[in-house]
Amino acid sequence: MRSAQTDSVFRVLHAMTLRERRNRRKAAQALPGRRLSKALYLTEVTLSIISVLIAALVHFDILSRTNLAWRWGSLGAISLAYLVILLHPFIEFYIHRRTLTKAVRNPLGLLLGNAKATAQVDRLYVGKLARSTKEALELVLLEVKAERDAYLKRTAVITGPVDKLGLAPGLLATVLAISNLPVAHSALIEVLAYAGPFWFLMGTASAVWIAPTLDRQVCVLELALAQNKAGTEKSESTPGRDVSPSSMSSVARPFLRNRKPGRGSAYWAMRSPS
């Protein structure tokens, strides 16, 4: 098996991912409140970065540690980031209230619509993958499965508690840091407070986009491999066309047996009884 064969399979998967991303962007542009949703994401990330930068400058004594205004500013920025993250789902619900109303009335219709949109992308590339060699498909499928499992393990180490606890640890740490600020200072509590939004955003991106994309690529590869095996078995079970008299029908055999050999029938003259 040549490396070019596996490279072609990876190129098809990459093209499928790019097509899906373009379709998602086109669908998002048609939705109402697209700019507001993007502004909310940028606000969450910007406030988190500002709070971390101020805290880092205070920690390394670039900004005065004795001046509590800097700490109040960093904790205030991270508190606003948590507030925007908490309000973000409710704002999205209000923006897409018509779509959500349709989803409540017919939830299966929404799911089937999403599946139809995904199928329009997958059907363009399943045939291309099925025309690859069986060995290349099996190797790429093995590598994608291994990479998916390794990625899920890595993200579980970093953002493990996010899917179970959500923002609760970071919010609690922020409240404790603000309440203890005039009296005491705990670096561990502040680190937990500042890291909460980043953990949450990383866990959300992994659960909403990256992990489902890897799962679907595995399913597409398995479907292409099944089609490849079915095509190979069909070609092997269809031998060359047999034109001997034994393969003829019961109506044609007596005609050929009683036919006298003439011009252009040397084959049947050799096989007819003397």
C-alpha positions in Angstrom: 0.0 0.0 0.0 1.4 3.4 -1.1 1.3 6.5 1.0 -0.4 8.3 -1.8 -3.5 6.2 -1.3 -3.9 7.1 2.4 -3.0 10.7 1.5 -5.9 10.8 -0.9 -8.3 9.5 1.8 -7.2 12.2 4.2 -7.6 14.9 1.5 -11.2 13.7 0.9 -11.9 14.0 4.7 -10.3 17.4 4.8 -12.4 18.6 1.9 -15.5 17.2 3.6 -14.7 19.2 6.7 -14.2 22.4 4.8 -17.5 21.9 2.9 -19.3 21.4 6.1 -17.8 24.5 7.6 -18.8 26.6 4.6 -22.3 25.3 4.8 -22.5 26.0 8.5 -21.3 29.6 7.9 -23.9 30.1 5.2 -26.6 28.8 7.4 -25.4 31.0 10.3 -25.5 34.1 8.1 -29.1 33.5 7.3 -30.0 33.3 11.0 -31.2 36.5 12.9 -28.9 38.0 15.4 -25.7 36.6 14.0 -23.7 39.7 14.8 -25.0 39.8 18.3 -24.0 36.2 18.9 -20.5 36.9 17.6 -20.3 40.0 19.8 -21.2 37.9 22.9 -18.5 35.4 22.2 -15.9 38.1 21.6 -17.0 39.8 24.9 -16.6 36.7 26.9 -13.1 36.0 25.5 -12.0 39.6 25.7 -13.1 40.1 29.4 -11.4 36.8 30.3 -8.1 37.8 28.7 -8.1 41.3 30.3 -8.7 39.8 33.7 -5.9 37.3 33.3 -3.5 39.9 32.0 -4.2 42.3 34.9 -3.8 39.4 37.4 -0.5 38.3 35.8 0.9 41.8 35.9 0.0 42.2 39.6 1.4 38.8 40.4 4.8 39.6 38.8 4.8 43.0 40.6 4.6 45.0 37.4 1.5 46.6 38.8 1.5 47.5 42.4 0.3 44.6 44.7 -0.6 47.0 47.4 -3.1 48.8 45.2 -6.3 46.8 45.5 -7.8 48.6 42.6 -6.0 46.4 40.2 -7.3 43.3 41.9 -10.8 44.7 42.0 -10.4 45.4 38.3 -9.3 41.9 37.4 -11.9 40.2 39.5 -14.6 42.6 38.1 -13.6 41.7 34.5 -13.8 38.0 35.2 -17.1 38.5 37.0 -18.5 40.3 33.9 -17.2 37.4 31.8 -19.1 34.9 33.9 -22.2 37.1 33.7 -22.1 37.3 29.9 -21.6 33.5 29.7 -24.6 32.9 31.9 -26.8 35.3 30.0 -25.6 34.1 26.6 -28.0 31.1 26.3 -31.0 33.2 27.3 -30.1 35.8 24.7 -29.8 33.1 22.1 -33.1 31.6 23.1 -34.8 35.0 22.6 -33.1 35.6 19.2 -34.0 32.2 17.9 -37.4 32.0 19.6 -39.2 31.1 16.4 -36.9 28.2 15.6 -37.2 27.0 19.2 -41.0 27.2 19.0 -40.9 25.0 15.9 -38.5 22.6 17.6 -40.8 22.3 20.6 -43.7 21.5 18.3 -41.8 19.1 16.1 -38.4 18.1 17.6 -37.9 15.2 15.2 -38.4 17.5 12.3 -35.5 19.7 13.5 -33.3 16.7 14.0 -34.1 15.2 10.6 -33.5 18.6 9.0 -30.0 18.7 10.5 -29.4 15.1 9.4 -30.5 16.0 5.9 -28.1 18.9 5.7 -25.3 16.7 6.9 -26.2 14.0 4.4 -26.0 16.5 1.5 -22.3 16.9 2.4 -21.5 13.3 3.1 -23.0 11.9 -0.1 -20.6 14.0 -2.1 -17.6 12.2 -0.6 -18.7 8.7 0.4 -18.4 7.6 -3.3 -14.9 9.1 -3.6 -13.8 7.3 -0.4 -15.4 4.0 -1.5 -13.3 4.1 -4.7 -10.1 4.0 -2.6 -8.4 0.8 -1.8 -9.6 -1.4 1.1 -6.2 -1.3 2.8 -6.1 2.5 2.7 -9.6 2.9 4.1 -8.9 0.5 7.0 -5.6 2.3 7.9 -7.2 5.7 7.9 -10.2 4.4 9.9 -7.8 3.0 12.5 -5.9 6.3 12.7 -9.0 8.5 13.0 -10.4 6.2 15.7 -7.1 6.3 17.6 -6.8 10.1 17.3 -10.5 10.5 18.4 -9.9 8.4 21.5 -6.6 10.2 22.3 -8.3 13.6 21.9 -11.2 12.8 24.2 -8.7 11.6 26.8 -6.7 14.8 26.6 -9.7 17.0 26.8 -11.0 15.0 29.7 -7.8 15.7 31.6 -8.1 19.4 31.0 -11.8 20.0 31.0 -13.0 16.9 32.8 -15.3 18.5 35.4 -16.9 20.9 32.9 -19.5 18.6 31.5 -20.6 17.7 35.1 -20.1 20.8 37.1 -20.2 23.5 34.4 -19.3 27.0 35.7 -20.1 26.3 39.3 -16.4 25.9 40.5 -15.3 29.1 38.7 -18.3 31.1 40.0 -17.7 29.9 43.6 -14.0 30.7 43.4 -14.8 34.2 42.1 -17.2 34.8 44.9 -14.7 33.6 47.5 -11.9 35.7 45.9 -14.0 38.9 46.0 -15.3 38.3 49.5 -11.7 37.6 50.9 -10.0 40.3 48.8 -9.8 43.1 51.5 -8.6 40.6 54.2 -6.7 37.8 52.6 -5.4 36.6 49.2 -5.5 33.0 47.9 -3.6 32.4 44.6 -5.3 28.9 44.2 -8.8 30.4 44.4 -8.0 33.2 41.9 -6.4 30.7 39.5 -9.6 28.6 39.6 -11.7 31.7 39.1 -9.7 33.0 36.1 -9.4 29.5 34.5 -13.2 28.8 34.7 -14.3 30.6 31.5 -11.5 29.1 29.4 -12.3 25.6 30.7 -15.9 26.1 29.9 -15.3 27.4 26.4 -12.9 24.7 25.6 -15.2 22.0 26.9 -18.1 23.5 24.9 -16.2 23.6 21.6 -15.0 20.0 22.1 -18.5 18.7 22.9 -20.4 20.7 20.3 -18.1 20.6 17.3 -14.8 18.7 17.4 -15.9 15.4 19.0 -19.1 15.1 16.8 -17.1 15.8 13.7 -14.6 13.0 14.5 -17.5 10.6 15.2 -19.1 11.4 11.9 -15.9 11.0 10.0 -15.5 7.5 11.6 -19.1 6.7 10.5 -18.4 7.9 6.9 -15.2 5.9 6.7 -17.1 2.8 7.9 -19.8 3.3 5.3 -17.2 3.8 2.5 -15.4 0.7 3.7 -18.6 -1.3 3.6 -19.4 -0.1 0.1 -15.9 -0.9 -1.0 -16.2 -4.5 0.3 -19.6 -4.9 -1.3 -18.3 -3.7 -4.6 -15.3 -6.0 -4.4 -17.5 -9.0 -3.5 -19.9 -8.2 -6.4 -17.1 -8.0 -8.9 -15.6 -11.3 -7.7 -19.0 -13.1 -7.8 -19.7 -11.9 -11.5 -17.4 -14.0 -13.7 -16.9 -13.5 -17.4 -19.8 -14.2 -19.7 -20.1 -18.0 -20.6 -21.1 -18.5 -24.2 -20.8 -22.3 -24.2 -23.8 -24.4 -25.1 -24.1 -25.6 -21.5 -24.9 -22.1 -20.5 -27.6 -21.7 -23.1 -31.3 -22.1 -22.3 -33.1 -25.4 -22.8 -34.8 -23.9 -25.9 -31.5 -22.9 -27.6 -29.6 -26.1 -26.9 -31.7 -28.4 -29.2 -31.5 -25.8 -32.0 -27.7 -25.8 -31.7 -27.5 -29.6 -31.4 -29.5 -30.1 -34.6 -28.0 -27.3 -36.5 -25.8 -28.2 -39.4 -22.4 -26.6 -39.5 -22.1 -24.0 -42.2 -20.1 -21.0 -43.0 -18.8 -19.2 -40.0 -19.7 -22.0 -37.5 -16.4 -23.9 -37.2 -16.7 -23.8 -33.4 -20.0 -25.6 -33.3 -18.8 -28.0 -36.0 -16.0 -29.1 -33.8 -18.3 -29.7 -30.8 -21.2 -31.4 -32.7 -21.3 -35.2 -32.7 -20.0 -36.9 -35.9 
